[in-house]
Amino acid sequence: MKEYKPRIADEILEAKLDAMGAVLIEGPKYCGKTTLGSRHAKSILSMSDPDTKDQNMIMAQTNISRLLQGSTPRLIDEWQIAPQFWDAVRNEVDKRGEDGQFILTGAAVPPKNDQIFHTGTGRMAWLRLRTMSLWESGESSGDVSLRELFNSNVVVDGKNEIDLTKLAFVTCRGGWPKAVLAKSIGAALMQAEEYYEAVARFDISRVDDVGRDAEIAKRLMRSYARNQGTQATAGTILADMKASEGDSVNENTIYSYIKALKKIFVIEDSLAWNPNLRSKTAVRTSDTRYFTDPSIAVAALGLGPDDLINDLRTFGFLFETLCIRDLRVYAESIRGTVYHYRDKNGLECDAVIHLRNEKYGLVEIKIGGHDLIEEGAATLTELSKKIDTTKMFPPSFLMVLTGVGDYAYRRPHDNVLVVPIGCLKN
């Protein structure tokens, strides 16, 4: 049996199976959806198995209830090959009246809406699986828990084992399970490169059966990579493509390609956070551009670890994408969402982790160094003073999340936390 590294999503899946009749695991291709589902299933139906695919497709058309029989939870892998599974699972859950009956997994390419008649409300739960965080891949010590930071006056102490060279490698490698488990550096780095090629050549067209040009897709992703962590509009991305690539596409084409990349979970932009402020400062509502994994941006730009070390400015933007990925993984396990803040005066906060109970923490992301940490701390302090605490909680914590640095600690003079990403866990 191949090696398995436990995922934070293991506990989330167990909880959802205890509460709902079926769980749909969604996320980018190669992020480990089938492997996760298999770990929790008591029986498995693989719709893409070439030995049984034709037979199963006939059964799906004529007697789909037979395919749903088996020990529960029953995993239906590549369910979207026969979209009628959705309504059949919903109906079977109703008939059985029990939770934890089915797990659905499949490719990132979704079925068409007109092939599904019921929403699954009350029967189906959704689980977003992302690529592996540094805690899951074993690079983070996990000395600092994001959950515990929401408790007042928690002691913050941790040792970071990730230096600049290692940080550049994990940024380029990404959190793809196959890359994390690869036996060589070359094999690990190649996973993101091949993912990028597959997206451009096939997946961006398969998502809605609209033929798209692979080279335009690549140029768009390169431009998106150059605009990581910004609120670049489609027009800005188009102008960047024209300046850098000489493209003659229009904004409608850009919107079409971006929409397709979002559907297959290649892109996951960060929504704007809109707090209650003491003043009437206008808050920018544009989404902030991010790939789901930093390695996609690295592959799009054709870079490697040495390139990042030699260009710390670019490294900083891609490191921010890595941090947003990890914060999303950690926040989801504590019922939180990651947002971005920016106002008309240019005051910006890279990540706001907002929980369902309305508690929140403010995070600035800096690759490291005294001056950058001071800059991040000043930004956090300035933003926290603008928040109207008569209408909402004060922030549970202010944190500068760094790439390098030996230790995690709390600054005594302003209470700002300095935490290397190599110390953080959920």
Order of alpha helices (4+ residues) and beta strands (2+ residues): alpha-beta-alpha-beta-alpha-alpha-beta-alpha-beta-beta-alpha-beta-alpha-beta-alpha-alpha-alpha-alpha-alpha-alpha-alpha-alpha-alpha-beta-beta-beta-alpha-beta-beta-beta-beta
